[in-house]
Amino acid sequence: MTRLVSRLGKGPLTGVDRVEYAYLSHLLTLDQPLFGLIRTNLGFLLLNRVGLDQLPALVRGETPLRQPDLLGLLSHGKDPIRARAEATLRRLAIARAPHPLLQRLLRRHLPVGSSYLNTGHANLTDRSLSAVHKAGLRITVLIHDTIPLDLPQYCRAGTAMDFQRKLAAVSHHADLVIHTTQDARAKTDAHLARLGRCPTGLVAKLGVPIPQPDDSEPPHAPYFVTLGTIEPRKNHALLLDVWEKLPAPKPMLYILGSRGWENHAVFARLDSLRPDAGITELHGLTDGAVAALLAGATAFLFPSHAEGFGIPPIEAAALGIPVISSDLPVIHELLADYAVYLDPSDVYSWLETITALAKTPKAKHGQKRRIDPPTWADHFKAVLNLA
């Protein structure tokens, strides 16, 4: 639960956080012993079902975080939200241990034959996984993608080396690796084999619930939507180039998502937009508000340079909204011929396609047929039979 609880008090969940939340929600419905392991700067916390039952409300912001305790102030004095989150978690924990004593913590409190599930790319260290293995647990790890190794230019400095270490630990210790697509499996298996050992693998697509729009009224004029953290990999720069070239009156582009990292040129362009630019940046929207904007869009735009899965275009397709996507193998695997595929560097092709859609009466191009998105029920049926 390390990745998920790192988001406590910090706004809407991102893609990987949502996966860990889905796992927690599902496992809480099962009638069997359940524990959650959380790594902090000071060591590990172990929660049982009673403590885990309280996590969903904390994640949703429905239960307030406690005030920082002394340990939180000492370890996170400059991050008061993290200090409050860890104080809350310490009160929920049934046990704690410093990092070197993880094996003893697990042996003392977990039933024989327990399994360890890691779905958030957190705590994938050789020391931690070795301790889990020596404690007698079967290790299952979900690898979302290998983008840090395949396209390090779209990641923070140092991310590729850190991810290489994580994947090496998985290669050495995991019993089962979950992949979200065949494309992701092929890439991950190649790296695992290079690192010495390719554990047994399973492809299980992530569940994508059909978005439920709230009661907000979407704009009546033609508009387009893109959704995702504003970071270099998502390629918002291409859409800004397209909108600069669109003739007036421009259709509106709604950019939904929080600002990420090292994208200063794009941030500067967004901050200097003229009122007639036809672009609105929105963040912090509820899932219902995002779904309402999606449901009324002329098309969903997804010019990303790389994806491990790609939940937003599936959500749009589940609502019957046309999808214009980068020509990525993973999106072909997920949407087949539903989407229109374009080169993510070809501004002209995107301009022509968007112009044509904006001029076409909505009744003629939407709603498209809707796709049936993959479900969490199918995912968990596949995974939990083997984990």
VENNOR-V881670 format. One record per residue. N is the residue number from 0. RES is the residue in three letters. SS is DSSP state (@ for helix, = for strand, . for the rest). NEAR is the number of other ideal C-beta (glycine too) atoms within 8 Angstrom. D_CENTER is the distance of its C-alpha to the mean C-alpha in Angstrom with 1 decimal. Layout:
N/RES/SS/NEAR/D_CENTER + N/RES/SS/NEAR/D_CENTER
This chain:
0/MET/./13/14.3 + 1/THR/@/11/14.3 + 2/ARG/@/13/10.7 + 3/LEU/@/14/10.7 + 4/VAL/@/13/14.1 + 5/SER/./10/13.5 + 6/ARG/./12/12.1 + 7/LEU/./11/15.3 + 8/GLY/./8/17.2 + 9/LYS/./6/14.8 + 10/GLY/./5/13.8 + 11/PRO/./7/11.1 + 12/LEU/./8/7.8 + 13/THR/./8/4.6 + 14/GLY/@/8/1.7 + 15/VAL/@/11/2.9 + 16/ASP/@/12/5.5 + 17/ARG/@/10/6.1 + 18/VAL/@/13/6.7 + 19/GLU/@/13/9.0 + 20/TYR/@/12/10.4 + 21/ALA/@/11/11.3 + 22/TYR/@/10/12.9 + 23/LEU/@/14/14.8 + 24/SER/@/9/16.0 + 25/HIS/@/10/17.3 + 26/LEU/@/8/18.9 + 27/LEU/./11/20.7 + 28/THR/./5/22.4 + 29/LEU/./7/24.0 + 30/ASP/./2/27.5 + 31/GLN/./4/27.2 + 32/PRO/./7/27.0 + 33/LEU/./10/23.5 + 34/PHE/./12/22.6 + 35/GLY/=/11/19.8 + 36/LEU/=/13/19.9 + 37/ILE/=/13/18.8 + 38/ARG/=/10/19.6 + 39/THR/=/10/21.2 + 40/ASN/./4/23.4 + 41/LEU/./6/26.4 + 42/GLY/=/10/25.4 + 43/PHE/=/13/23.8 + 44/LEU/=/13/23.7 + 45/LEU/=/16/24.1 + 46/LEU/=/16/23.6 + 47/ASN/./9/25.3 + 48/ARG/@/9/24.6 + 49/VAL/@/8/26.4 + 50/GLY/@/12/24.1 + 51/LEU/@/14/20.9 + 52/ASP/@/8/22.3 + 53/GLN/./10/22.1 + 54/LEU/@/15/18.4 + 55/PRO/@/11/16.9 + 56/ALA/@/8/19.4 + 57/LEU/@/13/18.7 + 58/VAL/@/12/14.9 + 59/ARG/./6/16.0 + 60/GLY/./6/18.6 + 61/GLU/./5/21.5 + 62/THR/./7/23.0 + 63/PRO/./3/24.0 + 64/LEU/./11/23.5 + 65/ARG/./9/26.7 + 66/GLN/./5/28.6 + 67/PRO/./10/28.2 + 68/ASP/./10/30.4 + 69/LEU/@/5/32.4 + 70/LEU/@/10/29.9 + 71/GLY/@/14/27.1 + 72/LEU/@/10/29.4 + 73/LEU/@/6/30.5 + 74/SER/@/11/27.1 + 75/HIS/./12/25.1 + 76/GLY/./7/28.0 + 77/LYS/./3/26.2 + 78/ASP/./7/23.0 + 79/PRO/@/7/24.4 + 80/ILE/@/10/21.2 + 81/ARG/@/10/20.2 + 82/ALA/@/15/23.9 + 83/ARG/@/14/23.9 + 84/ALA/@/13/20.8 + 85/GLU/@/13/22.3 + 86/ALA/@/15/25.7 + 87/THR/@/12/24.3 + 88/LEU/@/13/22.7 + 89/ARG/@/12/26.0 + 90/ARG/@/7/27.9 + 91/LEU/@/11/25.8 + 92/ALA/./12/26.1 + 93/ILE/./7/28.9 + 94/ALA/=/9/29.2 + 95/ARG/=/9/28.2 + 96/ALA/=/11/29.1 + 97/PRO/./7/29.0 + 98/HIS/@/10/26.9 + 99/PRO/@/4/29.8 + 100/LEU/@/9/30.6 + 101/LEU/@/13/27.4 + 102/GLN/@/10/29.3 + 103/ARG/@/8/32.0 + 104/LEU/@/13/29.6 + 105/LEU/@/15/28.1 + 106/ARG/@/9/31.6 + 107/ARG/@/7/33.1 + 108/HIS/@/9/30.7 + 109/LEU/./11/29.0 + 110/PRO/./5/30.9 + 111/VAL/./5/32.1 + 112/GLY/./5/29.9 + 113/SER/./12/26.6 + 114/SER/=/9/23.3 + 115/TYR/=/10/20.5 + 116/LEU/=/8/16.9 + 117/ASN/=/12/14.2 + 118/THR/./11/10.6 + 119/GLY/./12/8.9 + 120/HIS/./10/10.8 + 121/ALA/./9/12.9 + 122/ASN/./8/16.7 + 123/LEU/./12/17.1 + 124/THR/./9/20.5 + 125/ASP/@/10/23.7 + 126/ARG/@/7/25.5 + 127/SER/@/13/23.0 + 128/LEU/@/15/22.6 + 129/SER/@/10/26.3 + 130/ALA/@/11/27.1 + 131/VAL/@/14/25.0 + 132/HIS/@/9/26.8 + 133/LYS/@/7/30.2 + 134/ALA/./11/29.7 + 135/GLY/./7/29.8 + 136/LEU/./11/26.3 + 137/ARG/=/9/24.7 + 138/ILE/=/14/21.4 + 139/THR/=/16/18.5 + 140/VAL/=/12/15.4 + 141/LEU/=/11/12.2 + 142/ILE/=/13/11.5 + 143/HIS/./11/8.4 + 144/ASP/./12/10.5 + 145/THR/./13/13.5 + 146/ILE/@/11/13.1 + 147/PRO/@/12/14.6 + 148/LEU/@/10/17.6 + 149/ASP/@/8/17.9 + 150/LEU/./10/17.5 + 151/PRO/@/9/18.0 + 152/GLN/@/5/19.3 + 153/TYR/@/10/15.9 + 154/CYS/./10/14.9 + 155/ARG/./6/16.7 + 156/ALA/./3/20.0 + 157/GLY/./6/20.1 + 158/THR/@/10/16.5 + 159/ALA/@/10/18.0 + 160/MET/@/7/20.6 + 161/ASP/@/9/18.4 + 162/PHE/@/12/16.1 + 163/GLN/@/11/19.4 + 164/ARG/@/10/20.7 + 165/LYS/@/11/17.7 + 166/LEU/@/16/18.1 + 167/ALA/@/11/21.9 + 168/ALA/@/13/21.6 + 169/VAL/@/15/19.7 + 170/SER/@/13/22.4 + 171/HIS/@/12/25.2 + 172/HIS/@/11/24.1 + 173/ALA/./12/21.7 + 174/ASP/./7/23.5 + 175/LEU/=/14/20.7 + 176/VAL/=/15/17.6 + 177/ILE/=/15/15.1 + 178/HIS/=/13/13.9 + 179/THR/./13/11.9 + 180/THR/./13/14.5 + 181/GLN/@/8/18.0 + 182/ASP/@/9/17.1 + 183/ALA/@/16/14.5 + 184/ARG/@/11/17.2 + 185/ALA/@/8/19.9 + 186/LYS/@/11/18.3 + 187/THR/@/15/17.3 + 188/ASP/@/10/20.7 + 189/ALA/@/8/22.5 + 190/HIS/@/11/21.2 + 191/LEU/@/14/21.8 + 192/ALA/@/9/25.3 + 193/ARG/@/6/26.0 + 194/LEU/./11/25.2 + 195/GLY/./7/27.8 + 196/ARG/./8/26.4 + 197/CYS/./7/24.1 + 198/PRO/./11/23.4 + 199/THR/=/7/23.5 + 200/GLY/=/12/20.5 + 201/LEU/=/11/19.2 + 202/VAL/=/10/17.2 + 203/ALA/./11/15.5 + 204/LYS/./11/13.3 + 205/LEU/./12/10.5 + 206/GLY/./12/12.0 + 207/VAL/./11/11.7 + 208/PRO/./7/14.1 + 209/ILE/./8/16.4 + 210/PRO/./12/15.9 + 211/GLN/./8/18.9 + 212/PRO/./10/20.4 + 213/ASP/./9/22.3 + 214/ASP/./5/25.9 + 215/SER/./8/25.5 + 216/GLU/./4/27.5 + 217/PRO/./10/25.8 + 218/PRO/./6/27.9 + 219/HIS/./3/30.7 + 220/ALA/./6/30.9 + 221/PRO/./9/28.8 + 222/TYR/=/13/25.4 + 223/PHE/=/16/22.2 + 224/VAL/=/14/18.6 + 225/THR/=/16/15.7 + 226/LEU/=/9/12.3 + 227/GLY/./11/9.6 + 228/THR/./9/10.0 + 229/ILE/=/15/13.6 + 230/GLU/./11/13.7 + 231/PRO/@/10/16.0 + 232/ARG/@/11/13.8 + 233/LYS/@/14/13.2 + 234/ASN/./12/17.0 + 235/HIS/@/12/18.0 + 236/ALA/@/9/21.3 + 237/LEU/@/12/22.3 + 238/LEU/@/14/22.0 + 239/LEU/@/12/24.0 + 240/ASP/@/9/26.6 + 241/VAL/@/12/26.8 + 242/TRP/@/12/27.4 + 243/GLU/@/7/30.0 + 244/LYS/@/7/31.9 + 245/LEU/./13/31.7 + 246/PRO/./3/35.2 + 247/ALA/./5/35.8 + 248/PRO/./4/35.1 + 249/LYS/./10/31.5 + 250/PRO/./13/29.0 + 251/MET/=/12/26.4 + 252/LEU/=/14/22.9 + 253/TYR/=/12/20.3 + 254/ILE/=/13/17.5 + 255/LEU/=/12/14.9 + 256/GLY/./11/12.5 + 257/SER/./9/13.2 + 258/ARG/=/8/14.9 + 259/GLY/./9/13.4 + 260/TRP/./5/15.7 + 261/GLU/./7/18.9 + 262/ASN/./12/19.1 + 263/HIS/@/6/22.4 + 264/ALA/@/7/24.2 + 265/VAL/@/12/21.8 + 266/PHE/@/10/21.8 + 267/ALA/@/8/25.6 + 268/ARG/@/10/25.8 + 269/LEU/@/12/23.9 + 270/ASP/@/6/26.1 + 271/SER/./6/29.2 + 272/LEU/./8/28.7 + 273/ARG/./5/31.9 + 274/PRO/./4/32.2 + 275/ASP/./6/32.9 + 276/ALA/./9/29.9 + 277/GLY/./10/28.2 + 278/ILE/=/11/24.8 + 279/THR/=/7/23.2 + 280/GLU/=/7/20.2 + 281/LEU/=/8/18.6 + 282/HIS/./8/16.0 + 283/GLY/./6/15.5 + 284/LEU/./10/16.3 + 285/THR/./6/16.0 + 286/ASP/@/9/14.3 + 287/GLY/@/10/17.9 + 288/ALA/@/10/18.8 + 289/VAL/@/12/16.0 + 290/ALA/@/14/17.1 + 291/ALA/@/14/20.6 + 292/LEU/@/13/20.2 + 293/LEU/@/16/18.5 + 294/ALA/@/11/21.3 + 295/GLY/./8/24.0 + 296/ALA/./14/22.8 + 297/THR/./12/25.0 + 298/ALA/=/14/22.1 + 299/PHE/=/16/18.4 + 300/LEU/=/12/18.0 + 301/PHE/=/15/15.4 + 302/PRO/./15/17.1 + 303/SER/./14/14.4 + 304/HIS/./11/15.9 + 305/ALA/./11/13.4 + 306/GLU/./9/10.4 + 307/GLY/./12/9.3 + 308/PHE/./14/8.9 + 309/GLY/./14/8.9 + 310/ILE/@/10/8.3 + 311/PRO/@/10/10.3 + 312/PRO/@/15/13.4 + 313/ILE/@/14/13.5 + 314/GLU/@/14/13.6 + 315/ALA/@/14/16.3 + 316/ALA/@/16/18.2 + 317/ALA/@/13/18.2 + 318/LEU/./13/20.1 + 319/GLY/./9/22.4 + 320/ILE/./14/21.5 + 321/PRO/./12/22.3 + 322/VAL/=/14/19.6 + 323/ILE/=/14/20.5 + 324/SER/=/16/18.2 + 325/SER/=/13/18.5 + 326/ASP/./9/20.4 + 327/LEU/./12/17.7 + 328/PRO/@/6/18.6 + 329/VAL/@/13/15.2 + 330/ILE/@/16/15.6 + 331/HIS/@/10/19.2 + 332/GLU/@/9/18.3 + 333/LEU/@/12/16.2 + 334/LEU/@/13/18.4 + 335/ALA/@/6/21.7 + 336/ASP/@/4/24.3 + 337/TYR/@/9/22.6 + 338/ALA/./12/21.2 + 339/VAL/=/8/23.4 + 340/TYR/=/9/22.4 + 341/LEU/=/13/23.5 + 342/ASP/./7/23.6 + 343/PRO/./11/21.1 + 344/SER/./5/24.1 + 345/ASP/./8/26.7 + 346/VAL/@/10/27.1 + 347/TYR/@/6/30.2 + 348/SER/@/9/28.5 + 349/TRP/@/15/25.8 + 350/LEU/@/11/28.6 + 351/GLU/@/8/30.8 + 352/THR/@/11/28.3 + 353/ILE/@/15/27.1 + 354/THR/@/9/30.8 + 355/ALA/@/8/31.8 + 356/LEU/@/14/29.3 + 357/ALA/@/11/30.2 + 358/LYS/@/5/33.8 + 359/THR/./8/33.5 + 360/PRO/./5/34.1 + 361/LYS/@/8/30.9 + 362/ALA/@/4/32.9 + 363/LYS/@/5/33.4 + 364/HIS/@/10/29.8 + 365/GLY/./10/27.9 + 366/GLN/./7/27.1 + 367/LYS/./10/26.3 + 368/ARG/./6/26.1 + 369/ARG/./9/22.9 + 370/ILE/./9/20.9 + 371/ASP/./4/20.2 + 372/PRO/./12/16.5 + 373/PRO/./9/15.7 + 374/THR/./8/16.0 + 375/TRP/@/10/14.8 + 376/ALA/@/7/18.5 + 377/ASP/@/11/18.9 + 378/HIS/@/13/15.9 + 379/PHE/@/9/17.4 + 380/LYS/@/8/20.9 + 381/ALA/@/10/20.3 + 382/VAL/@/12/18.5 + 383/LEU/@/7/20.6 + 384/ASN/./6/23.8 + 385/LEU/./9/23.2 + 386/ALA/./10/21.3
